[in-house]
Amino acid sequence: MSNIDMDKLNGLVGKMLGDLGGAFSVPTGSIGYKLGLFEALHTHGAGTADKLAAWTGLAKRYVREWALAQAANGYVTFNPASDEFSLSPEQAMVFAVKDSPVYLEGAFDLAAEMVKGQPKVESAFRTGAGVAWGESSGCLFCAVGAFFRPGYVNAIGQAWLPALEGVAPKLIAGAKVADVGCGVGFSTLLMAEAFPKSSFVGYDFHSPSIEQANAHAKKHGLAERVRFETAPAKAIAEKDFDLITTFDCLHDMGDPRGCAAHLRTLLKPDGTWMIVEPIAADKAGDNVTNPVSRLYYNASTMICVPTSLAQEV
């Protein structure tokens, strides 16, 4: 072991401590979202741990330890002089403002679900088999929907659809739209809200996701203009769509080329297919140096690759 560079070793260990601190923050951060602790700080402003416990109806001792943990994380602001905790405007964007483009409750949920799914993915490493969507953990599909929702809220109607030549006028006048791989339906419903004269159908091969999507449609009063159906992409029979969308799902399909070929046959001659996918380089060497690649590659290992391998090609 005489060839060990101690500076490099200490640097790696220091990095690992930071990584583990982030991993340890997942359950406590999630508790802050689920029990309304972040929201209470945003609503009421600065307060002691006792006040925060009173605002939320939670146990004082747990709340104080949680608040100090979040201060150590940098997720809340702590004033030692007044013993008060608060959220800065920037912290509120991440932890309390639900329609903020950087609201990250879904990211904490997703990390937790990935850990729950580890045993099945670990087994798949040995067999080479896939892990079907929705089977790796209790509600991975719920977490994925929550993870993508803030981005969709702030981009679908404001930037992505208007960027497509000739599409927005059709949607305004009344178009026929299919959202393939719609999951729990957030993308479909956001389009329906933005373009009330158009009709929308969301397709997904995962029945529990479709059940949630239908519930969301009823909750938001959109069930008359939006319907959801359980169907794999290559099994969709309805045709003559003005627009087909696939949001962050094509790379999860077992046969993306076959799906693409089939979806093309479902469009009108002047129809449009909008594909939304994570940005990545073509070469692995370029990707691994991108800071975001840590999210992409780890999520792909635990979610995307197992899901795609569980599907027919």
C-alpha positions as CSV (number, residue, x, y, z in Angstrom):
1,M,0.0,0.0,0.0
2,S,3.0,2.3,-0.2
3,N,1.9,3.7,-3.5
4,I,-1.2,5.3,-1.9
5,D,-1.3,9.1,-2.5
6,M,-2.7,10.3,0.8
7,D,-3.8,13.6,-0.6
8,K,-5.9,11.8,-3.2
9,L,-7.2,9.4,-0.6
10,N,-8.2,12.1,1.8
11,G,-9.8,14.0,-1.1
12,L,-11.9,11.0,-2.0
13,V,-12.9,10.3,1.5
14,G,-13.9,13.9,2.0
15,K,-16.0,13.7,-1.2
16,M,-17.6,10.5,0.1
17,L,-18.5,12.1,3.4
18,G,-20.3,14.9,1.4
19,D,-22.1,12.3,-0.7
20,L,-23.2,10.3,2.3
21,G,-24.4,13.5,4.0
22,G,-26.5,14.1,1.0
23,A,-27.8,10.6,1.0
24,F,-28.6,10.8,4.7
25,S,-30.6,14.0,4.0
26,V,-33.1,12.1,1.8
27,P,-35.4,10.8,4.6
28,T,-35.2,13.9,6.7
29,G,-35.8,16.2,3.7
30,S,-38.7,14.0,2.6
31,I,-40.2,14.3,6.2
32,G,-40.0,18.1,5.9
33,Y,-42.1,18.0,2.7
34,K,-44.5,15.3,3.9
35,L,-45.2,16.8,7.3
36,G,-45.4,20.4,6.1
37,L,-42.4,21.7,7.9
38,F,-40.9,23.5,5.0
39,E,-44.3,24.9,4.0
40,A,-44.8,26.2,7.6
41,L,-41.6,28.1,7.6
42,H,-42.5,29.6,4.3
43,T,-46.0,30.5,5.5
44,H,-45.2,31.8,8.9
45,G,-41.6,33.1,8.5
46,A,-38.8,32.8,11.0
47,G,-39.5,30.9,14.2
48,T,-38.0,28.7,16.9
49,A,-38.2,25.0,16.8
50,D,-41.0,25.2,19.4
51,K,-43.0,27.6,17.2
52,L,-42.4,25.3,14.2
53,A,-43.7,22.4,16.2
54,A,-46.8,24.3,17.2
55,W,-47.5,25.5,13.6
56,T,-47.4,21.9,12.4
57,G,-48.8,20.0,15.4
58,L,-45.6,17.9,15.7
59,A,-43.4,16.8,18.6
60,K,-41.0,19.5,19.7
61,R,-38.0,17.3,20.2
62,Y,-38.2,15.7,16.8
63,V,-38.8,19.1,15.1
64,R,-35.8,20.7,16.7
65,E,-33.4,17.9,15.6
66,W,-35.0,18.0,12.1
67,A,-34.5,21.7,11.9
68,L,-30.9,21.5,13.0
69,A,-30.3,18.8,10.4
70,Q,-31.8,21.0,7.7
71,A,-29.6,23.9,8.8
72,A,-26.6,21.6,8.5
73,N,-27.8,20.6,5.1
74,G,-28.1,24.2,4.0
75,Y,-31.8,23.6,3.3
76,V,-33.0,26.1,6.0
77,T,-31.4,29.2,7.5
78,F,-30.5,29.2,11.2
79,N,-29.9,32.3,13.4
80,P,-28.0,31.2,16.5
81,A,-28.6,34.5,18.2
82,S,-32.4,34.2,18.1
83,D,-32.5,30.4,17.9
84,E,-34.8,30.8,14.9
85,F,-35.1,28.9,11.6
86,S,-36.3,30.3,8.3
87,L,-36.4,29.8,4.6
88,S,-34.6,32.2,2.3
89,P,-36.4,33.1,-1.0
90,E,-34.1,30.7,-2.8
91,Q,-34.7,27.9,-0.3
92,A,-38.4,28.4,-0.6
93,M,-38.2,27.9,-4.3
94,V,-36.8,24.4,-3.8
95,F,-38.7,23.4,-0.7
96,A,-42.0,25.2,-0.5
97,V,-43.2,26.8,-3.7
98,K,-44.9,23.8,-5.4
99,D,-45.1,25.3,-8.9
100,S,-41.5,26.5,-8.9
101,P,-39.4,25.0,-11.7
102,V,-36.9,23.9,-9.0
103,Y,-39.4,22.4,-6.4
104,L,-37.7,19.1,-5.6
105,E,-40.1,17.1,-3.4
106,G,-40.3,14.6,-6.2
107,A,-36.6,14.2,-6.3
108,F,-36.4,13.2,-2.6
109,D,-39.3,10.7,-3.2
110,L,-37.5,9.3,-6.2
111,A,-34.3,8.8,-4.3
112,A,-36.2,7.0,-1.5
113,E,-38.0,4.7,-4.0
114,M,-34.7,3.8,-5.7
115,V,-33.4,2.6,-2.4
116,K,-36.5,0.5,-1.8
117,G,-36.1,-1.0,-5.3
118,Q,-32.5,-2.1,-4.7
119,P,-33.2,-5.7,-3.9
120,K,-35.0,-6.4,-7.2
121,V,-32.5,-4.5,-9.3
122,E,-29.6,-6.3,-7.4
123,S,-31.2,-9.6,-8.3
124,A,-31.5,-8.5,-11.9
125,F,-27.8,-7.8,-12.1
126,R,-27.2,-11.6,-11.6
127,T,-29.9,-12.8,-14.0
128,G,-29.9,-10.1,-16.7
129,A,-33.6,-9.9,-16.5
130,G,-35.6,-6.7,-16.3
131,V,-37.6,-5.2,-13.5
132,A,-41.1,-4.2,-14.7
133,W,-42.2,-0.6,-14.3
134,G,-44.0,-0.3,-11.0
135,E,-42.6,-3.6,-9.5
136,S,-39.3,-2.3,-8.2
137,S,-40.9,-0.5,-5.2
138,G,-44.2,0.7,-3.8
139,C,-44.8,3.8,-5.8
140,L,-41.8,4.6,-8.0
141,F,-44.3,5.8,-10.7
142,C,-45.8,8.3,-8.3
143,A,-42.3,9.7,-7.5
144,V,-41.4,9.9,-11.2
145,G,-44.6,11.9,-11.9
146,A,-43.9,14.3,-9.0
147,F,-40.2,14.6,-10.1
148,F,-41.1,15.8,-13.6
149,R,-44.2,17.9,-12.8
150,P,-42.4,21.2,-11.8
151,G,-40.5,21.2,-15.1
152,Y,-43.6,20.5,-17.1
153,V,-45.6,23.2,-15.3
154,N,-43.0,25.8,-16.3
155,A,-42.1,24.6,-19.8
156,I,-44.8,22.7,-21.7
157,G,-47.2,25.5,-22.5
158,Q,-44.7,28.4,-22.1
159,A,-41.7,27.1,-24.1
160,W,-41.8,23.7,-25.7
161,L,-45.1,23.7,-27.6
162,P,-44.7,27.3,-28.8
163,A,-41.2,26.3,-30.2
164,L,-42.8,23.9,-32.7
165,E,-43.6,25.5,-36.0
166,G,-47.3,25.7,-36.7
167,V,-48.3,23.6,-33.7
168,A,-49.6,26.2,-31.3
169,P,-52.1,27.7,-33.7
170,K,-53.6,24.2,-34.3
171,L,-53.9,23.6,-30.5
172,I,-55.5,27.0,-30.0
173,A,-58.1,26.3,-32.8
174,G,-58.7,22.7,-31.7
175,A,-56.4,19.7,-32.3
176,K,-56.3,16.0,-31.6
177,V,-53.4,15.1,-29.3
178,A,-52.0,11.9,-28.0
179,D,-49.6,11.9,-25.0
180,V,-47.7,8.6,-25.2
181,G,-46.1,7.3,-22.0
182,C,-48.2,9.8,-20.1
183,G,-47.5,8.2,-16.6
184,V,-49.8,9.7,-14.0
185,G,-51.0,12.3,-16.5
186,F,-49.5,15.6,-15.5
187,S,-48.1,16.4,-18.9
188,T,-51.4,15.6,-20.6
189,L,-53.5,17.6,-18.2
190,L,-51.1,20.6,-18.4
191,M,-51.6,20.7,-22.2
192,A,-55.3,20.4,-21.8
193,E,-55.4,23.3,-19.4
194,A,-53.3,25.4,-21.8
195,F,-55.4,24.6,-24.9
196,P,-59.1,24.2,-24.0
197,K,-60.4,23.7,-27.5
198,S,-58.2,20.7,-28.2
199,S,-58.9,17.0,-27.2
200,F,-56.3,14.9,-25.5
201,V,-55.7,11.2,-24.9
202,G,-52.9,9.8,-22.7
203,Y,-51.6,6.3,-23.1
204,D,-49.4,4.3,-20.8
205,F,-48.7,0.6,-20.4
206,H,-48.9,0.8,-16.6
207,S,-52.5,0.5,-15.3
208,P,-51.9,2.0,-11.9
209,S,-50.5,5.1,-13.5
210,I,-53.6,5.4,-15.7
211,E,-55.8,5.0,-12.7
212,Q,-54.0,8.0,-11.1
213,A,-54.2,10.0,-14.3
214,N,-58.0,9.5,-14.5
215,A,-58.3,10.6,-10.9
216,H,-56.2,13.7,-11.6
217,A,-58.4,14.5,-14.6
218,K,-61.6,14.3,-12.5
219,K,-60.0,16.4,-9.7
220,H,-59.1,19.2,-12.2
221,G,-62.4,19.1,-14.1
222,L,-60.8,17.9,-17.3
223,A,-62.4,14.4,-17.7
224,E,-64.7,15.5,-20.5
225,R,-61.8,16.6,-22.7
226,V,-59.1,14.3,-21.6
227,R,-59.2,10.5,-21.5
228,F,-56.5,8.0,-20.4
229,E,-56.1,4.5,-21.7
230,T,-53.8,1.6,-20.8
231,A,-51.8,0.6,-23.8
232,P,-48.2,0.0,-24.9
233,A,-47.0,2.5,-27.4
234,K,-46.8,-0.1,-30.3
235,A,-50.4,-1.2,-29.5
236,I,-52.1,2.2,-30.0
237,A,-54.7,1.8,-32.8
238,E,-56.3,5.3,-32.9
239,K,-54.9,7.5,-35.7
240,D,-55.1,10.9,-37.3
241,F,-53.4,12.8,-34.5
242,D,-52.3,16.4,-35.1
243,L,-49.7,16.1,-32.3
244,I,-48.1,13.2,-30.5
245,T,-45.9,13.9,-27.5
246,T,-43.5,11.6,-25.6
247,F,-42.2,13.2,-22.4
248,D,-39.1,11.6,-20.9
249,C,-40.2,8.1,-21.7
250,L,-38.9,7.0,-25.2
251,H,-35.5,6.0,-23.7
252,D,-37.4,3.7,-21.2
253,M,-39.1,1.7,-23.9
254,G,-37.9,-1.8,-24.9
255,D,-38.1,-1.0,-28.6
256,P,-37.8,2.8,-29.1
257,R,-37.2,2.4,-32.8
258,G,-40.2,0.3,-33.3
259,C,-42.3,2.6,-31.2
260,A,-41.1,5.6,-33.2
261,A,-42.0,3.9,-36.5
262,H,-45.5,3.0,-35.1
263,L,-46.2,6.5,-33.8
264,R,-45.4,8.0,-37.1
265,T,-48.2,6.0,-38.7
266,L,-50.7,7.5,-36.2
267,L,-50.0,11.1,-37.2
268,K,-51.9,13.1,-39.8
269,P,-49.8,13.8,-42.9
270,D,-49.1,17.3,-41.5
271,G,-48.9,16.1,-37.9
272,T,-46.0,16.7,-35.4
273,W,-44.3,14.5,-32.9
274,M,-42.7,16.3,-30.0
275,I,-40.0,14.3,-28.2
276,V,-38.7,15.5,-24.8
277,E,-35.7,13.7,-23.5
278,P,-32.8,14.4,-21.1
279,I,-29.9,16.1,-22.9
280,A,-26.9,13.9,-23.1
281,A,-23.7,13.6,-25.2
282,D,-23.1,10.8,-27.7
283,K,-19.9,9.7,-26.0
284,A,-19.7,8.2,-22.5
285,G,-16.4,10.1,-21.8
286,D,-18.2,13.4,-22.4
287,N,-21.2,12.4,-20.2
288,V,-19.3,11.3,-17.1
289,T,-17.6,14.7,-16.7
290,N,-21.0,16.4,-16.7
291,P,-22.2,17.0,-13.1
292,V,-25.7,16.1,-14.0
293,S,-24.5,12.7,-15.2
294,R,-24.5,11.5,-11.6
295,L,-28.2,11.8,-11.5
296,Y,-28.7,10.4,-15.0
297,Y,-26.5,7.3,-14.8
298,N,-27.6,6.3,-11.3
299,A,-31.3,6.7,-12.1
300,S,-30.7,4.9,-15.4
301,T,-29.0,2.0,-13.5
302,M,-31.8,1.7,-11.0
303,I,-34.9,2.6,-13.1
304,C,-34.5,3.1,-16.9
305,V,-32.3,0.1,-17.9
306,P,-34.3,-2.4,-15.7
307,T,-37.6,-1.1,-17.1
308,S,-36.5,-1.3,-20.7
309,L,-35.1,-4.8,-20.2
310,A,-38.4,-6.0,-18.9
311,Q,-40.2,-5.1,-22.1
312,E,-40.5,-6.9,-25.4
313,V,-38.2,-5.7,-28.2
